[in-house]
Amino acid sequence: MKTASTRTALIVDDSAVIRKVARRILETLDFSVRDAEDGETALAMCAEAMPSVILLDWNMPNMDGYEVLRQLRQSSRGDQPKVLFCTTENDVGAIARALRAGADEYIMKPFDREILTAKLDQVGLATHPSEAA
């Protein structure tokens, strides 16, 4: 039997393909999913309803992931969502900067269901609570 608690996810990425793939994976993990193609839209959506987890692209036009994260963490309830920042760059400096800015974990693109599930487990959003007993 499914739990009544609704787990919500926000995917923030300027790539429609990445948003579609991530949505498909998260929905199979029983997340209610919304997505945004840029940081400004994402912050407005968070102001409306703060998600449980945010998959945040690092390199986007207009407002990059670092700025979204900085503003999110300063906002009301902005400390609540787990933030997985998504990057194609294996740059230790950028990863360290993101983690210092308040990201909970990072994930390299492209990612699959197995990788995303492992990262969600690492940040405490166990994908199979019944199996954790």
C-alpha positions as CSV (number, residue, x, y, z in Angstrom):
1,M,0.0,0.0,0.0
2,K,1.3,3.4,-0.9
3,T,1.9,6.0,1.8
4,A,-0.4,9.0,1.9
5,S,2.4,11.6,2.1
6,T,3.0,13.3,-1.2
7,R,6.6,13.6,-2.2
8,T,7.1,16.5,-4.6
9,A,10.0,17.2,-7.0
10,L,10.9,20.2,-9.1
11,I,13.1,19.8,-12.1
12,V,14.9,22.9,-13.2
13,D,16.7,22.5,-16.5
14,D,16.8,24.5,-19.7
15,S,16.9,21.1,-21.6
16,A,13.4,19.8,-22.4
17,V,15.0,16.3,-22.9
18,I,16.6,16.3,-19.4
19,R,13.3,17.5,-17.9
20,K,11.4,14.7,-19.6
21,V,13.8,12.0,-18.6
22,A,14.0,13.1,-15.0
23,R,10.2,13.5,-14.8
24,R,9.7,9.9,-16.1
25,I,12.2,8.5,-13.5
26,L,10.8,10.6,-10.6
27,E,7.2,9.6,-11.4
28,T,8.1,5.9,-11.2
29,L,9.5,6.7,-7.8
30,D,6.1,8.1,-6.7
31,F,7.0,11.7,-6.8
32,S,4.6,14.4,-7.9
33,V,6.7,16.3,-10.4
34,R,6.7,19.9,-11.7
35,D,9.4,21.4,-13.9
36,A,10.8,24.8,-14.9
37,E,13.0,25.7,-17.8
38,D,14.8,28.6,-15.9
39,G,15.7,29.8,-12.5
40,E,13.3,32.6,-12.2
41,T,10.3,30.3,-12.9
42,A,11.7,27.8,-10.4
43,L,12.0,30.3,-7.6
44,A,8.4,31.5,-8.3
45,M,7.2,27.9,-8.2
46,C,9.0,27.4,-4.9
47,A,7.4,30.5,-3.4
48,E,4.0,28.9,-4.3
49,A,4.7,25.4,-3.0
50,M,8.1,24.2,-1.7
51,P,9.0,20.8,-3.2
52,S,10.6,17.9,-1.2
53,V,13.5,17.8,-3.7
54,I,14.9,20.0,-6.5
55,L,17.0,18.7,-9.4
56,L,18.8,21.9,-10.3
57,D,20.8,22.3,-13.5
58,W,24.0,24.3,-12.9
59,N,24.4,25.9,-16.4
60,M,21.3,27.8,-17.5
61,P,20.8,31.1,-19.3
62,N,19.5,34.2,-17.4
63,M,20.0,32.7,-13.9
64,D,22.5,29.9,-13.3
65,G,21.9,27.1,-10.7
66,Y,24.3,28.8,-8.2
67,E,22.2,32.0,-8.1
68,V,18.9,30.0,-7.9
69,L,20.4,28.0,-5.0
70,R,21.6,31.1,-3.2
71,Q,18.2,32.9,-3.5
72,L,16.4,29.7,-2.6
73,R,18.3,29.1,0.6
74,Q,17.7,32.7,1.7
75,S,13.9,32.5,1.1
76,S,11.2,31.5,3.6
77,R,11.3,27.7,4.0
78,G,14.2,27.6,1.4
79,D,16.2,25.4,3.8
80,Q,13.6,22.6,3.4
81,P,14.0,21.0,0.0
82,K,16.9,18.7,-0.7
83,V,18.8,20.1,-3.7
84,L,20.6,17.8,-6.1
85,F,22.5,20.0,-8.5
86,C,23.0,18.5,-11.9
87,T,26.1,19.1,-14.0
88,T,27.9,17.8,-17.1
89,E,31.2,19.2,-15.7
90,N,33.3,17.0,-13.5
91,D,34.8,20.1,-12.0
92,V,35.7,19.6,-8.3
93,G,35.8,23.4,-7.7
94,A,32.3,23.9,-9.1
95,I,31.0,20.9,-7.1
96,A,32.6,22.3,-3.9
97,R,31.1,25.7,-4.6
98,A,27.6,24.2,-5.0
99,L,27.9,22.2,-1.8
100,R,29.1,25.3,0.1
101,A,26.1,27.3,-1.3
102,G,23.7,24.8,0.1
103,A,23.3,21.9,-2.4
104,D,22.8,18.6,-0.6
105,E,24.3,16.4,-3.3
106,Y,25.3,16.5,-7.0
107,I,24.6,14.3,-9.9
108,M,26.4,14.0,-13.2
109,K,24.4,14.2,-16.4
110,P,23.4,12.1,-18.1
111,F,21.9,10.1,-15.3
112,D,19.6,7.1,-15.1
113,R,17.1,5.7,-12.6
114,E,19.7,3.8,-10.6
115,I,21.9,6.8,-10.2
116,L,19.0,9.1,-9.3
117,T,17.6,6.6,-6.8
118,A,21.0,6.3,-5.1
119,K,21.3,10.1,-4.8
120,L,17.8,10.4,-3.4
121,D,18.7,7.7,-0.8
122,Q,21.9,9.6,0.1
123,V,19.9,12.8,1.0
124,G,17.4,10.9,3.1
125,L,14.6,10.6,0.6
126,A,14.6,6.8,0.6
127,T,12.8,5.6,-2.5
128,H,11.6,2.4,-0.9
129,P,10.7,3.1,2.7
130,S,9.2,-0.3,3.2
131,E,12.5,-2.0,2.3
132,A,14.5,0.1,4.7
133,A,13.0,-1.8,7.7
